[in-house]
Amino acid sequence: MPKSIDSISAPAILIEKSILEKNLLAMQKLTDKSGVKLRVHVKTHKIPELAKMQIRLGACGIAVAKLGEAEVMADSGIKDIQIANIITGPDKIKRLVRLNRELKLTVAVDSIENARELSNRFHRQTSPLNLLIKINSGLNRCGLDSFDALLAFLKESKKLQGIRIVGLMTHAGHAYGSGSLSEIRKIGQAEGQLLVDYARRLKDYGYDVPIISVGSTPTAPFCAGVKGVTELRVGNYIFNDMTQVSLGIAKTKQCALSVLSTVISMPSRKRVILDTGSKALALDKGAHGSNILHGHGLIKETGDIITRLSEEHGIIDNPRGKYKIGDRLRIIPNHACTVMNLFDEAYLVNSGKVIRKYKIAARGKMS
């Protein structure tokens, strides 16, 4: 393993240990103060060792985006996993059965058709599958759109065996398109309040949904404070990125993740070429299809923005900083989650020294 950053072959993922630890402690402190459980979404880093670090600091368990991610994390010994996505199809449900035998598992659902599909397989199992009903709080992706739809779902699901409704969940991802912190605050508060109100109204009909799971990194400080929320589900906070910076949620000094790059060409004073293109930085200019960023990443050493990307090259047009061929630079990416899915490994570093190398074990788990 390399002993210093200088001996790492670029492009490469670097994780600054001191910043990582501060980010983890800050979110744990927020949830402890708010009296809610912290469930960390590991789709951001995809590294079992980091997930275990988060659990040791106080997280109740993890969330994942894909069944394959859940399997990787389960194989590493993690025992409380929420799949914050819809799982359908006989091949995947067969894999769910195995996971449900081995750990505490919850899965998202938002249609009676999917609930029946799960029931048809799980009614023969010893332990039922715990389900969280997904509610649309404004992102307009998955999730039931109204209280009436939720009530109708619950009435139908009562007839089904092998599944157990344990709560409600939502993700207010539309906060990533916000233009101000005050707008993010309103979205976060509304996200939590919507589910709390739904849960209260359901009690009048005889339904108890003890888990109220909400969250995103931008809305976390605001939805966590809503009385009745039981669980905060966040992921990006572990690293932060230029999306969080652009929203005013983090400063660049709070971005633990960077992509190591090398200057390989300077055809003119107006153009600097890096060995880091879209295959390393992705093409995101925000999250959930938002387009809130200019360029494709911030050069930490100079403050310049990467203006253009091709597959293998990053271009800085009209640079303000001074560069020479062979310079090693650290780039704060626009979207940490997608960048982590492009690499096989990441280096934990501290002041230029390499502490350890992590395998990004859950990268590429698309199913």
C-alpha positions as CSV (number, residue, x, y, z in Angstrom):
1,M,0.0,0.0,0.0
2,P,1.3,3.5,-0.8
3,K,2.7,5.4,2.2
4,S,1.9,8.9,0.9
5,I,-0.5,10.6,-1.5
6,D,2.5,11.3,-3.8
7,S,2.9,7.6,-4.5
8,I,-0.8,6.9,-5.3
9,S,-1.5,6.5,-9.0
10,A,-4.1,9.0,-10.2
11,P,-7.0,9.2,-10.7
12,A,-7.9,8.0,-7.3
13,I,-10.4,8.5,-4.4
14,L,-9.0,10.2,-1.3
15,I,-11.0,10.4,2.0
16,E,-9.6,12.9,4.5
17,K,-9.8,11.3,7.9
18,S,-10.1,14.4,10.1
19,I,-13.0,15.8,8.0
20,L,-14.7,12.5,7.8
21,E,-14.7,12.1,11.6
22,K,-16.1,15.6,12.1
23,N,-18.9,15.0,9.7
24,L,-19.9,11.7,11.4
25,L,-19.8,13.2,14.8
26,A,-21.8,16.3,13.8
27,M,-24.7,14.2,12.4
28,Q,-24.7,11.8,15.3
29,K,-24.9,14.8,17.7
30,L,-27.8,16.2,15.7
31,T,-29.8,13.0,16.0
32,D,-28.9,12.5,19.6
33,K,-30.0,16.0,20.5
34,S,-33.3,15.6,18.5
35,G,-34.1,12.2,20.1
36,V,-34.3,10.3,16.8
37,K,-32.5,7.3,15.6
38,L,-29.8,7.8,12.9
39,R,-30.0,5.4,10.0
40,V,-27.0,5.9,7.6
41,H,-27.5,5.5,3.9
42,V,-24.5,3.7,2.6
43,K,-25.2,4.2,-1.1
44,T,-22.9,7.2,-0.7
45,H,-19.7,5.3,0.3
46,K,-20.5,1.6,-0.3
47,I,-17.8,0.6,2.1
48,P,-18.6,-1.9,4.9
49,E,-15.8,-0.6,7.2
50,L,-17.2,2.9,7.1
51,A,-20.8,1.7,7.8
52,K,-19.5,-0.1,10.8
53,M,-17.7,3.0,12.0
54,Q,-21.0,4.9,11.7
55,I,-22.8,2.2,13.7
56,R,-20.1,2.3,16.4
57,L,-20.7,6.0,16.8
58,G,-24.4,5.4,17.4
59,A,-26.3,4.7,14.2
60,C,-29.1,2.2,14.7
61,G,-28.4,0.6,11.3
62,I,-28.0,1.3,7.6
63,A,-30.1,2.0,4.6
64,V,-29.2,0.9,1.1
65,A,-30.6,1.7,-2.4
66,K,-30.2,-1.8,-3.9
67,L,-30.6,-5.4,-2.9
68,G,-27.1,-6.1,-4.0
69,E,-25.8,-3.4,-1.6
70,A,-27.8,-5.0,1.2
71,E,-26.2,-8.4,0.5
72,V,-22.7,-7.0,0.6
73,M,-23.3,-5.2,3.9
74,A,-25.0,-8.3,5.4
75,D,-22.1,-10.5,4.4
76,S,-19.8,-8.1,6.3
77,G,-21.8,-8.7,9.5
78,I,-24.2,-5.7,9.6
79,K,-27.5,-6.9,11.1
80,D,-30.0,-4.0,10.7
81,I,-30.6,-3.0,7.1
82,Q,-33.4,-1.0,5.4
83,I,-33.7,-1.3,1.7
84,A,-35.1,2.1,0.8
85,N,-36.4,1.0,-2.5
86,I,-39.1,-1.1,-4.2
87,I,-38.1,-4.8,-4.6
88,T,-40.1,-6.8,-7.2
89,G,-39.6,-9.9,-9.3
90,P,-39.2,-13.5,-8.3
91,D,-35.4,-13.6,-8.5
92,K,-35.0,-10.6,-6.2
93,I,-37.7,-11.7,-3.8
94,K,-35.9,-15.1,-3.4
95,R,-32.8,-13.1,-2.3
96,L,-34.9,-11.1,0.1
97,V,-36.1,-14.3,1.8
98,R,-32.5,-15.3,2.5
99,L,-31.7,-11.9,3.9
100,N,-34.8,-11.8,6.1
101,R,-33.7,-15.0,7.8
102,E,-30.3,-13.6,8.7
103,L,-30.9,-10.0,9.9
104,K,-33.4,-7.3,10.9
105,L,-34.7,-6.2,7.5
106,T,-37.2,-3.6,6.3
107,V,-38.2,-2.9,2.7
108,A,-40.0,-0.1,1.0
109,V,-43.4,-0.7,-0.7
110,D,-45.9,1.7,-2.4
111,S,-48.4,-0.5,-4.2
112,I,-50.8,-3.3,-3.2
113,E,-49.6,-5.3,-6.2
114,N,-46.0,-5.3,-4.9
115,A,-47.3,-6.2,-1.4
116,R,-49.2,-9.2,-2.8
117,E,-46.1,-10.3,-4.6
118,L,-44.1,-10.2,-1.4
119,S,-46.9,-11.9,0.6
120,N,-47.1,-14.7,-1.9
121,R,-43.5,-15.6,-1.1
122,F,-43.2,-14.7,2.5
123,H,-46.5,-16.2,3.9
124,R,-44.6,-19.5,3.9
125,Q,-41.7,-18.2,5.9
126,T,-41.2,-18.3,9.7
127,S,-40.7,-14.6,10.0
128,P,-42.8,-12.0,8.2
129,L,-41.2,-9.3,6.0
130,N,-41.3,-5.8,7.6
131,L,-42.4,-3.1,5.2
132,L,-42.3,0.7,5.3
133,I,-44.9,2.4,3.1
134,K,-43.3,4.9,0.9
135,I,-45.0,8.4,0.8
136,N,-44.5,11.0,-1.9
137,S,-43.6,14.3,-0.1
138,G,-42.8,16.3,-3.2
139,L,-40.1,14.6,-5.1
140,N,-42.7,13.0,-7.3
141,R,-40.8,9.7,-7.7
142,C,-42.0,6.6,-5.9
143,G,-44.5,6.9,-3.1
144,L,-48.3,7.2,-2.4
145,D,-49.6,10.6,-3.2
146,S,-52.4,11.0,-0.6
147,F,-53.8,9.9,2.7
148,D,-56.7,8.3,0.9
149,A,-54.3,6.2,-1.1
150,L,-52.4,5.2,2.0
151,L,-55.7,4.2,3.8
152,A,-56.8,2.2,0.8
153,F,-53.4,0.4,0.7
154,L,-53.6,-0.5,4.4
155,K,-57.1,-1.8,4.1
156,E,-56.1,-4.2,1.3
157,S,-52.8,-5.2,3.0
158,K,-54.7,-6.4,6.1
159,K,-55.8,-9.4,4.0
160,L,-52.2,-10.4,3.3
161,Q,-50.0,-12.8,5.3
162,G,-46.3,-12.9,5.6
163,I,-45.8,-9.1,5.6
164,R,-46.0,-6.6,8.4
165,I,-46.4,-2.9,8.0
166,V,-44.1,-1.2,10.5
167,G,-44.1,2.4,9.4
168,L,-44.0,5.2,6.9
169,M,-41.0,6.6,5.0
170,T,-40.2,9.4,2.6
171,H,-37.4,11.2,0.9
172,A,-37.8,14.9,0.2
173,G,-35.2,14.9,-2.6
174,H,-36.8,17.9,-4.2
175,A,-34.8,19.9,-1.7
176,Y,-31.8,19.5,-4.0
177,G,-33.5,21.9,-6.4
178,S,-34.0,24.6,-3.8
179,G,-32.8,28.1,-4.3
180,S,-32.3,29.0,-0.6
181,L,-31.7,27.6,2.8
182,S,-35.1,28.9,3.9
183,E,-36.8,26.8,1.2
184,I,-34.8,23.7,2.3
185,R,-36.0,24.4,5.9
186,K,-39.6,24.5,4.7
187,I,-39.3,21.3,2.7
188,G,-37.6,19.5,5.6
189,Q,-40.2,20.5,8.1
190,A,-43.0,19.6,5.7
191,E,-41.4,16.3,5.0
192,G,-41.5,15.3,8.7
193,Q,-44.8,16.8,9.5
194,L,-46.6,15.1,6.6
195,L,-45.7,11.7,7.8
196,V,-46.4,12.5,11.5
197,D,-49.8,13.8,10.5
198,Y,-50.5,10.7,8.4
199,A,-49.5,8.5,11.3
200,R,-51.8,10.4,13.7
201,R,-54.8,10.2,11.4
202,L,-54.2,6.5,10.8
203,K,-54.7,5.8,14.6
204,D,-58.3,7.0,14.2
205,Y,-58.7,4.0,11.8
206,G,-57.0,1.6,14.1
207,Y,-53.6,1.5,12.3
208,D,-50.3,1.9,14.3
209,V,-47.2,2.8,12.3
210,P,-44.4,3.1,14.9
211,I,-41.6,4.0,12.5
212,I,-41.5,7.4,10.8
213,S,-38.4,7.4,8.6
214,V,-37.4,10.7,6.8
215,G,-34.4,12.4,5.6
216,S,-31.8,13.7,3.3
217,T,-28.5,15.5,4.0
218,P,-29.9,19.0,3.2
219,T,-33.2,18.6,5.1
220,A,-31.7,16.7,8.1
221,P,-31.5,19.5,10.6
222,F,-35.1,20.5,9.9
223,C,-37.0,17.2,9.6
224,A,-35.1,15.7,12.6
225,G,-36.7,18.3,14.8
226,V,-40.3,17.5,13.9
227,K,-41.9,15.9,17.0
228,G,-43.0,12.4,16.1
229,V,-40.2,11.6,13.6
230,T,-38.4,8.5,14.9
231,E,-35.7,7.9,12.3
232,L,-33.4,10.1,10.2
233,R,-32.1,8.5,7.1
234,V,-29.0,10.3,5.6
235,G,-26.0,9.4,3.5
236,N,-24.1,12.2,1.7
237,Y,-23.2,14.0,5.0
238,I,-20.3,11.5,5.5
239,F,-18.4,13.2,2.7
240,N,-20.3,16.2,1.5
241,D,-19.6,17.5,-2.1
242,M,-20.1,20.5,-4.3
243,T,-23.8,19.9,-4.4
244,Q,-24.0,20.4,-0.6
245,V,-21.7,23.4,-0.9
246,S,-23.9,25.0,-3.6
247,L,-27.0,24.5,-1.4
248,G,-25.3,26.2,1.6
249,I,-25.4,23.0,3.6
250,A,-21.6,22.5,3.8
251,K,-18.4,24.5,3.2
252,T,-15.6,23.2,1.1
253,K,-13.5,22.6,4.2
254,Q,-16.2,20.1,5.2
255,C,-15.8,18.0,2.1
256,A,-13.9,14.8,3.0
257,L,-13.9,13.3,-0.4
258,S,-11.7,14.3,-3.3
259,V,-10.4,12.8,-6.5
260,L,-6.7,12.9,-7.0
261,S,-5.7,14.1,-10.5
262,T,-2.7,15.0,-12.5
263,V,-2.1,17.8,-15.0
264,I,-1.1,16.1,-18.2
265,S,-1.2,18.9,-20.8
266,M,-1.1,22.7,-21.1
267,P,-1.5,23.5,-24.8
268,S,-2.0,27.2,-24.0
269,R,-2.3,29.6,-21.1
270,K,-6.0,29.4,-21.5
271,R,-6.3,25.6,-21.2
272,V,-5.2,23.1,-18.5
273,I,-5.9,19.4,-19.1
274,L,-6.2,16.8,-16.3
275,D,-6.2,13.0,-16.5
276,T,-9.6,12.9,-14.8
277,G,-12.7,12.9,-17.0
278,S,-16.3,11.7,-16.8
279,K,-15.2,8.2,-16.0
280,A,-13.9,9.5,-12.7
281,L,-16.1,12.5,-11.9
282,A,-19.4,11.6,-13.5
283,L,-21.5,14.3,-15.2
284,D,-23.8,15.3,-12.4
285,K,-24.5,19.0,-11.9
286,G,-26.8,18.4,-9.0
287,A,-29.0,15.6,-7.6
288,H,-32.3,14.2,-8.8
289,G,-31.8,15.8,-12.2
290,S,-31.3,19.3,-10.8
291,N,-28.8,21.6,-12.6
292,I,-27.6,23.8,-9.9
293,L,-23.9,23.7,-10.5
294,H,-21.5,25.2,-13.0
295,G,-18.7,22.9,-14.1
296,H,-17.7,19.5,-12.9
297,G,-15.7,19.9,-9.7
298,L,-13.6,22.3,-7.7
299,I,-9.8,22.2,-7.6
300,K,-9.0,22.5,-3.9
301,E,-5.5,24.0,-4.5
302,T,-6.5,26.9,-6.7
303,G,-10.3,27.3,-6.5
304,D,-10.7,26.8,-10.3
305,I,-13.7,24.9,-11.7
306,I,-13.4,22.1,-14.2
307,T,-15.3,23.5,-17.1
308,R,-15.5,20.6,-19.4
309,L,-15.2,16.8,-19.4
310,S,-14.6,14.1,-21.9
311,E,-14.3,10.5,-20.9
312,E,-10.6,10.6,-19.9
313,H,-9.9,14.3,-19.6
314,G,-11.0,17.2,-17.5
315,I,-10.4,20.7,-18.9
316,I,-10.0,24.0,-17.0
317,D,-10.6,26.8,-19.4
318,N,-9.2,30.3,-18.6
319,P,-7.6,29.1,-15.3
320,R,-6.9,31.6,-12.6
321,G,-4.4,29.4,-10.7
322,K,-0.9,28.6,-11.8
323,Y,-0.2,25.0,-13.0
324,K,2.6,23.0,-14.6
325,I,2.6,19.6,-16.2
326,G,2.8,16.9,-13.5
327,D,1.0,18.8,-10.8
328,R,-1.1,16.7,-8.5
329,L,-4.4,18.2,-7.7
330,R,-7.4,17.2,-5.5
331,I,-10.9,17.8,-6.9
332,I,-14.0,18.1,-4.8
333,P,-16.6,16.3,-7.0
334,N,-20.1,17.6,-7.7
335,H,-21.8,14.3,-6.4
336,A,-19.9,12.0,-4.1
337,C,-22.3,9.1,-4.4
338,T,-21.9,8.6,-8.2
339,V,-18.1,9.2,-8.0
340,M,-17.7,6.4,-5.4
341,N,-19.5,4.0,-7.8
342,L,-16.8,4.6,-10.4
343,F,-13.8,3.3,-8.4
344,D,-12.8,0.0,-7.0
345,E,-11.0,1.4,-4.0
346,A,-10.5,4.5,-1.9
347,Y,-7.6,5.7,0.3
348,L,-8.1,7.1,3.8
349,V,-5.5,9.8,4.2
350,N,-4.4,12.3,6.9
351,S,-2.2,15.3,6.0
352,G,-0.7,13.6,3.0
353,K,-0.1,10.2,4.6
354,V,-2.1,7.1,3.6
355,I,-3.6,5.4,6.6
356,R,-5.4,2.5,4.8
357,K,-7.0,1.4,1.6
358,Y,-10.7,0.5,1.4
359,K,-12.3,-1.8,-1.1
360,I,-15.5,-0.1,-2.3
361,A,-17.2,-3.4,-1.9
362,A,-20.8,-2.5,-2.9
363,R,-19.9,-0.5,-6.0
364,G,-21.7,-1.6,-9.2
365,K,-24.4,-3.4,-7.3
366,M,-27.3,-2.4,-9.6
367,S,-29.7,-5.2,-8.8
